[in-house]
């Protein structure tokens, strides 16, 4: 049977030791499909951010396997793991744009960090409706525009997996819907695997699949509308 593309298999993550030991995730198994947006939901402390950290190769579990690009992350060395991470796209709630750089410079710096062979920053800005905003600084952009720049930066090196942590939490409702639609289209039209962590039930409208966590366990998975 071929290895999954992106998956957690019976993963357990613990924090602390002895009496202070707590479980962030307990024997969690989830597989993520190409061309789909998967929404991870659950109350605070349910393990959502920990799950995203595992998928982003930012930490390793105490038990179970993390499969990224069809490879068991535990079986590869640090250098290979770092290279693997550079082929992932990350989107954050707080945008994390450099304030002294223009929109296009914020995208280009990401291309430079990983040595992208082709810098398609301007094409991405145009694709996201920001062609006229290319030379503006972050403080001259709206919240929704900043997040679109952040998503363009995440995509500049053509990652096939995009991980987004509360990408609309800082936005108004209209901007939030625009970003959700954009990320769904990235999954559907470009065949990328998109994983979104959010508290906002608005995302259920845009998700192909929803995974609900509680107390570190998957309590329910479903496909909205099916």
Backbone bond lengths (Angstrom), bond angles and torsions (degrees), N, CA, C in turn:
res aa  C-N    CA-C-N  psi(-1)  N-CA   C-N-CA  omega(-1)  CA-C   N-CA-C  phi
1 X - - - 1.472 - - 1.526 109.21 -
2 X 1.347 118.97 128.15 1.457 120.54 -177.64 1.524 112.30 -66.10
3 X 1.343 115.73 151.67 1.463 121.50 179.73 1.522 109.26 -68.32
4 X 1.334 116.01 145.61 1.466 120.90 175.24 1.526 109.37 -61.95
5 X 1.321 116.97 158.82 1.468 122.70 179.26 1.530 110.70 -79.86
6 X 1.321 116.07 -50.20 1.472 122.50 177.23 1.519 107.02 -143.03
7 X 1.340 116.34 120.53 1.468 118.25 -174.26 1.525 111.80 -162.88
8 X 1.323 114.68 155.96 1.460 122.89 166.15 1.519 106.54 -113.09
9 X 1.325 117.00 132.29 1.463 121.31 -177.66 1.525 110.19 -124.07
10 X 1.334 116.31 107.08 1.471 123.31 178.94 1.530 112.26 51.37
11 X 1.305 115.14 46.57 1.464 121.44 -173.91 1.524 111.68 -84.02
12 X 1.323 115.32 133.64 1.465 122.39 173.75 1.525 108.66 -126.09
13 X 1.336 115.87 132.95 1.462 122.35 177.81 1.523 108.58 -128.79
14 X 1.331 116.27 129.64 1.469 121.59 179.94 1.527 110.04 -120.93
15 X 1.328 115.26 149.49 1.460 122.18 173.27 1.524 108.55 -122.85
16 X 1.334 115.46 148.23 1.454 119.67 178.01 1.519 112.10 77.70
17 X 1.328 115.61 -176.93 1.468 121.35 -178.67 1.520 110.61 -143.58
18 X 1.337 115.25 152.88 1.469 123.73 177.34 1.534 111.01 52.61
19 X 1.346 117.48 -124.10 1.468 119.12 -175.85 1.529 112.66 -64.03
20 X 1.360 116.72 -25.47 1.468 120.62 -177.86 1.527 112.43 -88.95
21 X 1.324 116.91 2.23 1.458 120.34 -176.27 1.525 111.28 -69.10
22 X 1.324 115.63 130.04 1.459 121.79 176.14 1.527 109.14 -133.44
23 X 1.318 115.45 153.21 1.462 121.42 179.39 1.525 109.98 -99.31
24 X 1.330 116.01 124.23 1.463 120.58 173.32 1.520 110.09 -84.82
25 X 1.333 116.72 -37.76 1.462 122.59 175.92 1.519 108.93 -139.30
26 X 1.329 116.98 142.06 1.470 121.53 -179.70 1.531 110.02 -127.43
27 X 1.313 115.92 108.42 1.471 122.96 174.38 1.535 111.48 47.30
28 X 1.321 115.33 52.73 1.462 121.76 -177.98 1.527 110.31 -89.88
29 X 1.314 115.67 131.83 1.472 122.08 175.61 1.520 109.09 -128.42
30 X 1.322 116.52 119.87 1.462 122.41 177.78 1.522 108.00 -145.25
31 X 1.330 117.17 135.73 1.458 121.47 174.71 1.526 108.70 -114.62
32 X 1.333 116.32 137.49 1.460 122.43 -176.28 1.527 109.14 -111.46
33 X 1.328 116.08 131.81 1.456 121.49 -173.24 1.530 112.12 -95.21
34 X 1.324 115.14 148.79 1.465 120.30 172.94 1.531 109.26 -67.85
35 X 1.326 114.60 145.54 1.463 119.58 177.86 1.510 114.10 75.17
36 X 1.334 117.14 13.99 1.463 120.46 -179.54 1.521 111.51 -129.13
37 X 1.323 115.01 150.07 1.464 122.25 170.73 1.526 107.08 -101.68
38 X 1.321 116.11 117.40 1.465 122.04 176.87 1.518 109.24 -104.15
39 X 1.310 116.34 127.52 1.463 122.68 179.63 1.524 109.38 -99.31
40 X 1.328 116.53 127.24 1.464 122.66 174.87 1.524 107.55 -103.27
41 X 1.323 117.16 118.75 1.459 121.98 -178.74 1.523 110.34 -123.01
42 X 1.331 115.03 165.78 1.453 121.08 177.93 1.507 110.42 151.62
43 X 1.330 118.10 160.59 1.466 120.88 179.18 1.520 111.89 -66.98
44 X 1.320 116.18 167.42 1.472 120.47 176.30 1.521 109.47 -57.32
45 X 1.330 115.64 137.23 1.454 120.40 -179.93 1.513 114.57 84.07
46 X 1.335 116.72 7.84 1.468 119.32 -177.49 1.528 112.92 -83.96
47 X 1.349 117.40 -12.83 1.459 120.43 177.80 1.521 114.91 111.13
48 X 1.346 117.48 7.58 1.463 121.17 -175.81 1.525 112.26 -61.52
49 X 1.329 116.98 -50.98 1.460 120.35 -177.63 1.521 111.13 -67.79
50 X 1.325 117.17 -35.51 1.461 120.47 176.11 1.528 110.42 -60.81
51 X 1.328 116.50 -42.60 1.463 120.80 178.52 1.527 110.39 -59.68
52 X 1.333 116.95 -44.50 1.460 120.76 -179.85 1.532 110.68 -64.58
53 X 1.330 117.47 -37.77 1.463 121.28 177.91 1.523 111.78 -63.01
54 X 1.327 116.70 -37.92 1.464 120.33 176.94 1.518 110.88 -65.71
55 X 1.328 116.80 -46.81 1.460 121.05 -179.23 1.522 111.34 -64.60
56 X 1.333 116.93 -28.70 1.459 121.55 178.92 1.515 113.85 -87.24
57 X 1.328 116.85 8.44 1.474 122.47 179.47 1.522 111.71 59.37
58 X 1.332 116.97 31.34 1.458 121.77 -179.21 1.521 112.38 -95.33
59 X 1.337 116.86 -14.26 1.459 120.83 173.20 1.524 108.60 -156.10
60 X 1.308 116.11 165.89 1.463 121.34 -179.22 1.529 109.25 -117.81
61 X 1.315 117.95 150.98 1.466 121.07 -178.38 1.524 112.18 -83.27
62 X 1.327 116.25 161.47 1.462 121.25 173.84 1.527 110.74 -74.29
63 X 1.319 116.46 -27.87 1.461 120.96 179.04 1.521 108.75 -151.11
64 X 1.327 116.35 156.03 1.454 121.32 -179.93 1.515 112.31 91.30
65 X 1.331 114.93 -179.05 1.464 120.44 -176.14 1.523 111.33 -124.17
66 X 1.348 114.72 143.97 1.459 122.60 172.99 1.522 106.89 -112.78
67 X 1.324 116.89 119.77 1.456 122.07 -178.64 1.531 108.51 -108.11
68 X 1.329 116.39 121.31 1.462 121.72 178.92 1.529 108.01 -130.06
69 X 1.317 116.07 126.85 1.471 121.71 -174.57 1.528 110.58 53.65
70 X 1.331 116.13 35.92 1.454 120.84 177.15 1.515 114.84 75.90
71 X 1.338 117.93 11.41 1.459 121.30 -178.47 1.529 110.57 -119.35
72 X 1.306 116.13 138.51 1.461 122.02 175.59 1.521 107.62 -74.30
73 X 1.323 116.88 111.73 1.469 121.81 -173.37 1.525 111.75 -58.99
74 X 1.327 118.00 -30.71 1.463 121.51 -177.73 1.522 112.73 -69.49
75 X 1.326 117.89 -17.97 1.466 120.74 -174.73 1.522 113.09 -96.92
76 X 1.330 117.74 0.96 1.463 120.17 -178.20 1.526 109.75 -111.72
77 X 1.313 116.97 155.78 1.461 121.94 -178.38 1.522 112.18 -76.93
78 X 1.336 115.39 171.67 1.467 120.81 -177.63 1.525 112.31 -60.54
79 X 1.338 117.20 -40.77 1.466 120.55 -178.45 1.525 110.60 -64.18
80 X 1.325 116.17 -42.62 1.472 120.26 179.09 1.518 110.55 -67.86
81 X 1.333 116.35 -37.67 1.462 120.32 178.89 1.534 110.42 -64.23
82 X 1.335 116.79 -40.46 1.466 120.81 177.82 1.524 110.61 -63.58
83 X 1.312 116.49 -41.91 1.467 120.82 178.57 1.519 110.29 -64.58
84 X 1.318 116.32 -39.42 1.462 121.45 177.67 1.524 109.98 -60.56
85 X 1.332 115.90 -44.09 1.462 121.48 -178.77 1.527 111.73 -62.94
86 X 1.321 116.12 -32.79 1.468 119.99 179.46 1.519 112.29 -69.11
87 X 1.320 117.69 -14.01 1.462 122.07 177.46 1.522 112.58 -98.54
88 X 1.341 115.55 15.20 1.459 122.11 174.32 1.521 108.86 -109.32
89 X 1.336 116.84 148.94 1.453 120.93 174.89 1.515 110.03 -106.20
90 X 1.339 117.17 129.68 1.465 121.53 -178.11 1.530 110.31 -114.93
91 X 1.340 116.53 134.40 1.461 122.91 176.32 1.523 107.54 -125.77
92 X 1.344 116.68 132.68 1.462 120.89 -173.96 1.528 111.31 -119.35
93 X 1.321 115.29 159.50 1.461 121.48 177.74 1.529 111.59 -60.49
94 X 1.337 117.09 -41.17 1.465 121.56 -171.37 1.528 113.44 -90.97
95 X 1.329 117.56 14.01 1.464 125.08 176.43 1.536 113.29 69.16
96 X 1.338 117.33 -49.20 1.469 123.65 179.61 1.530 112.61 57.01
97 X 1.326 115.17 44.46 1.458 120.47 174.95 1.523 109.56 -89.76
98 X 1.335 116.46 149.25 1.463 121.13 175.82 1.523 108.25 -78.01
99 X 1.325 116.67 120.60 1.458 121.24 -171.89 1.523 113.80 -65.72
100 X 1.345 117.21 -28.52 1.466 120.56 -177.61 1.529 112.67 -88.78
101 X 1.321 117.12 2.09 1.461 120.92 -178.59 1.523 110.68 -112.55
102 X 1.318 115.55 146.50 1.463 120.66 177.00 1.525 110.02 -70.27
103 X 1.322 115.21 171.50 1.464 120.45 179.76 1.524 111.02 -56.60
104 X 1.320 116.98 -48.13 1.464 119.49 -177.31 1.526 111.75 -69.53
105 X 1.317 117.59 -32.42 1.470 120.23 177.22 1.525 110.85 -68.10
106 X 1.327 117.11 -35.98 1.466 120.55 177.43 1.523 111.39 -62.87
107 X 1.328 116.66 -33.64 1.456 119.62 177.61 1.523 110.51 -76.99
108 X 1.320 116.51 -43.79 1.465 120.50 -177.06 1.521 112.84 -63.41
109 X 1.323 117.43 -32.57 1.466 118.89 -179.20 1.521 110.62 -65.09
110 X 1.333 117.38 -34.09 1.465 120.03 176.72 1.521 110.52 -65.74
111 X 1.330 116.74 -38.58 1.459 120.19 177.42 1.519 110.61 -64.02
112 X 1.334 115.94 -38.09 1.454 119.53 -179.47 1.511 113.46 -70.06
113 X 1.338 117.14 -34.56 1.460 121.18 -177.17 1.518 111.23 -61.14
114 X 1.302 117.51 -40.15 1.467 119.68 -177.82 1.523 112.24 -104.13
115 X 1.338 116.95 8.58 1.450 120.28 174.20 1.512 113.52 66.89
116 X 1.334 117.42 45.68 1.461 120.15 -179.90 1.514 110.51 -61.70
117 X 1.312 116.28 138.37 1.451 120.43 -178.88 1.515 112.01 -71.62
118 X 1.308 117.39 -30.33 1.460 120.80 -177.22 1.518 108.81 -135.43
119 X 1.306 114.92 123.27 1.460 119.95 -177.90 1.525 108.71 -93.03
120 X 1.314 116.80 107.69 1.469 120.65 -178.80 1.513 112.03 -105.95
121 X 1.345 116.63 32.88 1.468 121.32 -176.35 1.523 112.87 -57.62
122 X 1.328 116.54 -47.37 1.468 118.93 -176.13 1.528 110.88 -66.05
123 X 1.310 116.22 -37.27 1.465 120.51 177.78 1.527 110.58 -61.84
124 X 1.331 116.74 -41.38 1.464 120.68 179.30 1.528 111.28 -66.46
125 X 1.331 117.32 -42.06 1.462 120.33 177.97 1.526 110.57 -59.91
126 X 1.326 116.38 -41.86 1.463 120.34 178.40 1.527 110.52 -65.35
127 X 1.327 116.26 -42.48 1.469 121.74 179.81 1.525 111.27 -60.07
128 X 1.336 116.60 -34.79 1.459 121.34 -177.58 1.529 113.10 -95.30
129 X 1.329 116.81 13.47 1.458 120.79 176.04 1.508 114.49 73.70
130 X 1.325 116.77 28.45 1.467 120.71 -176.10 1.532 112.35 -120.80
131 X 1.317 116.65 20.00 1.470 120.74 -176.88 1.526 112.05 -54.13
132 X 1.340 116.11 -42.12 1.470 120.66 -177.29 1.528 112.37 -79.81
133 X 1.326 117.38 -6.05 1.473 120.78 -177.25 1.528 112.13 -104.94
134 X 1.319 117.40 5.81 1.467 121.73 -170.68 1.520 113.48 -55.03
135 X 1.331 117.54 -36.75 1.466 120.33 -173.99 1.526 113.44 -100.76
136 X 1.339 116.44 9.94 1.463 119.63 178.33 1.523 110.69 -85.66
137 X 1.340 115.65 149.29 1.461 121.55 175.26 1.532 109.42 -80.25
138 X 1.339 117.66 159.60 1.475 120.03 -179.73 1.520 114.50 -53.52
139 X 1.352 117.74 -37.09 1.465 118.05 -178.41 1.526 113.07 -73.33
140 X 1.330 116.83 -3.90 1.465 121.65 175.58 1.533 111.67 -100.63
141 X 1.349 115.85 4.09 1.458 121.46 -178.99 1.525 110.39 -111.34
142 X 1.326 116.28 153.22 1.468 120.23 173.79 1.523 108.98 -75.51
143 X 1.340 116.21 170.15 1.455 120.16 178.95 1.525 112.23 -59.25
144 X 1.336 115.89 -44.08 1.459 119.67 179.38 1.520 112.25 -63.99
145 X 1.336 116.63 -38.72 1.465 120.59 178.09 1.530 111.16 -66.21
146 X 1.332 116.39 -40.22 1.472 119.68 176.98 1.523 110.77 -60.01
147 X 1.342 116.16 -42.81 1.459 118.37 -178.56 1.523 110.97 -69.07
148 X 1.317 118.63 -33.57 1.463 120.59 176.38 1.530 110.39 -65.77
149 X 1.332 116.62 -38.37 1.472 120.04 174.71 1.527 109.54 -62.55
150 X 1.338 115.94 -42.46 1.470 120.05 -179.76 1.532 111.17 -63.27
151 X 1.325 116.87 -37.71 1.466 119.86 178.26 1.529 110.11 -70.17
152 X 1.324 116.89 -40.71 1.468 119.98 176.32 1.524 109.98 -59.43
153 X 1.324 116.73 -41.42 1.475 120.44 177.48 1.528 110.66 -62.24
154 X 1.332 116.55 -39.58 1.467 120.00 179.75 1.521 111.67 -65.58
155 X 1.344 116.91 -26.33 1.464 121.21 -175.30 1.534 113.60 -97.82
156 X 1.339 118.08 -6.14 1.462 120.06 -170.09 1.526 112.77 -61.05
157 X 1.319 117.14 -28.27 1.470 120.46 179.98 1.528 112.60 -99.39
158 X 1.347 114.91 17.10 1.460 122.32 174.29 1.527 113.77 57.44
159 X 1.351 118.33 50.07 1.469 119.85 177.83 1.516 110.82 -71.27
160 X 1.314 116.70 146.16 1.461 120.35 177.57 1.531 112.13 -90.92
161 X 1.347 115.55 -9.74 1.473 120.98 177.08 1.528 107.93 -124.86
162 X 1.336 117.19 127.82 1.462 122.64 178.59 1.520 108.19 -121.33
163 X 1.342 116.77 125.89 1.463 123.30 -178.60 1.529 108.64 -114.90
164 X 1.322 116.95 122.58 1.464 121.42 -174.87 1.522 110.22 -123.10
165 X 1.331 116.49 123.71 1.460 122.69 -178.40 1.527 109.70 -105.09
166 X 1.325 117.33 106.18 1.472 123.92 179.93 1.539 111.28 47.81
167 X 1.338 118.37 54.29 1.469 120.28 -172.40 1.516 115.16 -69.46
168 X 1.335 118.66 -12.75 1.473 120.50 -179.37 1.518 113.01 -116.83
169 X 1.325 117.69 5.90 1.470 120.47 -174.95 1.521 112.76 -63.20
170 X 1.345 117.98 -27.32 1.465 121.22 -177.80 1.525 112.59 -96.88
171 X 1.333 117.39 7.78 1.458 120.83 -172.53 1.522 112.15 -110.83
172 X 1.350 115.64 157.91 1.458 119.45 172.24 1.525 109.05 -74.05
173 X 1.326 116.57 171.61 1.455 121.60 -172.40 1.531 112.59 -59.60
174 X 1.340 117.31 -47.15 1.464 120.58 -177.94 1.528 111.42 -62.50
175 X 1.331 116.45 -45.15 1.466 120.32 179.39 1.523 110.54 -64.86
176 X 1.346 116.02 -37.08 1.461 120.22 178.65 1.515 111.90 -61.19
177 X 1.334 116.54 -43.65 1.466 120.31 178.87 1.537 110.93 -65.20
178 X 1.326 117.31 -36.98 1.464 120.35 178.41 1.531 110.99 -63.15
179 X 1.327 116.13 -43.29 1.464 120.26 -179.57 1.527 110.60 -67.76
180 X 1.329 117.22 -41.04 1.465 120.93 178.87 1.525 110.82 -62.29
181 X 1.329 116.52 -43.30 1.462 120.80 178.14 1.523 111.01 -63.76
182 X 1.325 116.52 -40.16 1.455 121.56 179.33 1.525 111.03 -61.88
183 X 1.326 117.45 -45.64 1.465 120.27 -178.70 1.526 111.48 -69.34
184 X 1.322 117.78 -35.06 1.478 119.01 175.79 1.532 110.29 -64.41
185 X 1.329 116.13 -42.49 1.465 119.91 179.27 1.525 111.46 -63.68
186 X 1.330 116.45 -37.46 1.470 120.39 177.34 1.523 109.98 -59.34
187 X 1.327 115.74 -40.47 1.467 119.76 178.36 1.523 111.21 -67.97
188 X 1.327 116.03 -54.02 1.469 120.95 -173.29 1.516 113.00 -67.76
189 X 1.330 116.85 -49.74 1.459 120.98 -171.02 1.524 113.05 -82.86
190 X 1.346 116.98 -25.61 1.458 119.82 -177.19 1.526 112.55 -110.82
191 X 1.335 116.71 0.52 1.457 120.28 175.98 1.508 114.88 68.81
192 X 1.329 117.62 23.79 1.460 120.86 -179.73 1.529 110.16 -87.26
193 X 1.319 115.74 158.42 1.463 121.80 172.87 1.520 107.25 -95.85
194 X 1.320 117.20 116.47 1.465 121.72 -177.76 1.527 108.54 -115.09
195 X 1.338 115.92 127.42 1.461 121.91 177.51 1.521 107.60 -120.41
196 X 1.329 116.24 122.64 1.463 122.10 -177.82 1.521 109.33 -118.30
197 X 1.325 116.78 129.79 1.460 122.94 170.37 1.524 107.65 -100.83
198 X 1.325 117.14 126.85 1.465 119.86 179.37 1.521 111.10 -159.03
199 X 1.349 115.02 150.50 1.466 121.52 171.11 1.529 110.84 -86.68
200 X 1.336 116.65 -17.36 1.455 121.52 -167.77 1.534 111.39 -81.00
201 X 1.344 118.29 117.36 1.467 121.01 179.85 1.526 113.05 -64.55
202 X 1.345 118.13 -14.49 1.467 121.35 175.01 1.515 111.62 -52.60
203 X 1.340 116.17 -32.58 1.462 121.16 -175.76 1.521 112.81 -66.09
204 X 1.333 117.60 -22.54 1.465 119.92 -179.33 1.527 111.67 -59.56
205 X 1.333 116.36 -29.42 1.460 121.01 178.94 1.526 111.40 -65.24
206 X 1.334 116.33 -28.64 1.476 120.96 -173.64 1.522 113.20 -103.86
207 X 1.315 117.43 -9.35 1.465 120.81 -176.07 1.519 111.57 -84.43
208 X 1.335 115.35 142.17 1.457 119.97 170.36 1.530 110.16 -79.13
209 X 1.339 114.81 -29.92 1.465 119.72 -179.99 1.524 108.57 -149.03
210 X 1.331 116.07 145.80 1.467 122.11 178.58 1.523 108.53 -120.20
211 X 1.334 115.83 133.69 1.461 122.53 175.50 1.527 107.53 -116.70
212 X 1.323 117.15 119.95 1.462 121.67 -178.81 1.520 109.95 -101.27
213 X 1.340 115.64 126.40 1.459 122.10 177.55 1.522 110.40 -108.41
214 X 1.318 114.86 147.97 1.468 120.76 170.60 1.516 107.60 -152.47
215 X 1.341 116.22 128.01 1.469 122.12 178.77 1.531 111.68 52.87
216 X 1.341 115.35 39.27 1.458 119.40 174.64 1.510 115.60 80.13
217 X 1.334 117.24 8.53 1.461 120.42 -179.35 1.530 110.23 -125.28
218 X 1.326 115.53 149.59 1.465 120.70 172.43 1.526 107.22 -79.35
219 X 1.321 116.47 116.58 1.461 119.09 -178.45 1.530 112.09 -101.30
220 X 1.344 116.16 -17.55 1.467 118.09 -178.83 1.526 109.00 -164.99
221 X 1.319 117.70 143.33 1.451 124.42 170.81 1.519 107.88 -133.48
222 X 1.331 116.76 138.31 1.456 118.99 178.19 1.530 110.58 -155.68
223 X 1.329 114.49 164.04 1.456 122.88 175.32 1.526 107.96 -108.50
224 X 1.343 117.76 112.76 1.461 120.03 -178.81 1.527 111.57 -55.13
225 X 1.316 115.45 134.63 1.450 120.79 177.29 1.502 115.28 86.01
226 X 1.366 116.63 -5.87 1.476 118.17 -178.76 1.516 110.72 -101.47
